């Protein structure tokens, strides 16, 4: 985090002590698991994140997950 201190006055950043972590941040990071290669890297797993967050799978969690494509109507073309 970068702080911009106005003229050396630390009171300009006093709000920092009141900041709180977003409740969804921990849910996101709990979705990481070790890479199957065992090389020490981590990969994110949507299903693990849902499980760790104790979210009921019947709820719609993410509208982007299985978004259906809308069919676009064909444009009418002019005929001569």
C-alpha positions in Angstrom: 0.0 0.0 0.0 1.4 3.4 -0.9 0.5 6.3 1.3 0.6 9.9 0.2 1.4 12.1 3.1 0.5 15.7 2.6 3.3 18.0 3.6 4.7 15.6 6.3 1.3 15.7 8.2 0.6 12.2 9.3 -3.0 13.2 10.2 -3.8 13.1 6.5 -3.5 9.3 6.6 -5.3 8.7 9.9 -8.1 6.9 8.2 -5.8 3.9 7.6 -6.3 2.6 11.1 -10.1 2.4 10.4 -9.8 0.4 7.2 -11.1 -3.2 7.3 -10.6 -6.1 5.0 -13.4 -6.9 2.6 -15.4 -10.0 3.8 -15.0 -11.6 0.4 -11.2 -11.4 0.3 -10.7 -14.4 2.6 -13.3 -16.4 0.7 -11.3 -15.8 -2.5 -7.9 -16.7 -1.1 -9.4 -19.9 0.5 -10.0 -21.1 -3.1 -6.3 -21.6 -3.8 -4.8 -25.1 -3.6 -1.4 -26.5 -4.3 -0.5 -27.1 -8.0 -0.7 -30.9 -8.9 2.9 -30.7 -10.1 4.0 -30.1 -6.5 6.3 -27.2 -7.6 5.1 -25.0 -4.8 2.8 -22.8 -6.9 -0.9 -22.5 -6.2 -3.9 -22.6 -8.5 -7.4 -21.2 -7.9 -10.3 -23.6 -7.8 -13.8 -22.2 -8.0 -15.4 -25.3 -6.4 -13.0 -25.2 -3.5 -13.7 -21.5 -2.9 -17.5 -22.3 -2.8 -16.9 -25.1 -0.4 -14.7 -23.1 1.9 -17.2 -20.2 1.9 -20.0 -22.6 2.9 -22.2 -21.4 0.1 -25.1 -23.6 -0.9 -24.7 -24.8 -4.4 -28.3 -24.2 -5.1 -27.8 -20.5 -5.0 -26.7 -18.6 -8.0 -23.1 -17.7 -7.1 -21.6 -16.2 -10.2 -23.6 -15.1 -13.2 -20.4 -15.3 -15.4 -19.9 -19.0 -14.6 -22.4 -20.5 -17.1 -23.6 -17.5 -19.0 -25.8 -18.4 -22.0 -25.2 -16.6 -25.2 -28.1 -14.6 -26.4 -28.9 -15.1 -30.0 -28.8 -11.9 -32.0 -31.5 -11.4 -34.6 -30.3 -11.4 -38.1 -30.1 -8.0 -39.8 -32.3 -7.4 -42.7 -30.4 -6.8 -45.9 -31.6 -4.7 -48.8 -32.2 -6.5 -52.1 -32.0 -4.7 -55.4 
